[in-house]
């Protein structure tokens, strides 16, 4: 904290914006600089929930809570939890990357033919993951794309992706019919911003996941793929179920613009 505070003092910034490390708030306070959080959760809440099962996390969560208390304020994003220790909290809209291409052009960039097969994007934050064997012949009714090699035993079509400036993750989301993922703010936010259907593998022991899946159930077309079915490659019933849900309009995603305007106001006032 002392090293970070000295570095901040040397920079003399107008404010510090955090997503969402607690010690940055404490360091900013020691440097005499106001700090603001932008996030859908705080770590003291996540680890406080973990401490209910393992009390060794209690002092860590308490240390983080004290640090967050030194923040000047926070902008809380949708699908949230925590923030009890932050003095001034304001709500903000969805912050999400958005595709620069409309759906048709995004699909063309992936080479998706217009043959009626739904496109299923398998993405765990835009990184490759250990995708299980997908040998179920029922999956041949779909076309898949993912950040990694074709899964073992798969007979369905698979396009291997690599996120790059030429093909950002948001464009792959814009192109898909179903997004298979885990609950995480970035992927969920992109899915909501593009009106994608989400098939998610839950993380029930992680507090942020519970908040996100609850919000997503209200705002989007989503369905849970049971972990046992995910690992066994039994994806076809859940894919059919999520595609049977009524389509939902994209969620308004102008949170970044809202926060930028508020930041400009703070800096102008200062």
Secondary structure, 3 states (H helix, E strand, C coil): CHHHHHHHHHHCCCCEEECCCHHHHHHHHHCCCCEEEEEEECHHHHHHHHHCCCHHHHHHHHHHHHHHCCCCEEEEEEEEECCCCCCCEEECCCCCCCCCCCHHHHHHHCCCCCCCCEEEEECCCCCCCCCCCCCCHHHHHEEEEECCCCCCCCCCEEEECCCECCECHHHHHHHCCEEEEECCHHHHHHHHHCCCEEEEECCCCCHHHHHHHHHHHHHCCEEECCHHHHHHCCCHHHHHHHHCCCCCCCCCCCHHHHHHHHHHHHHHHC
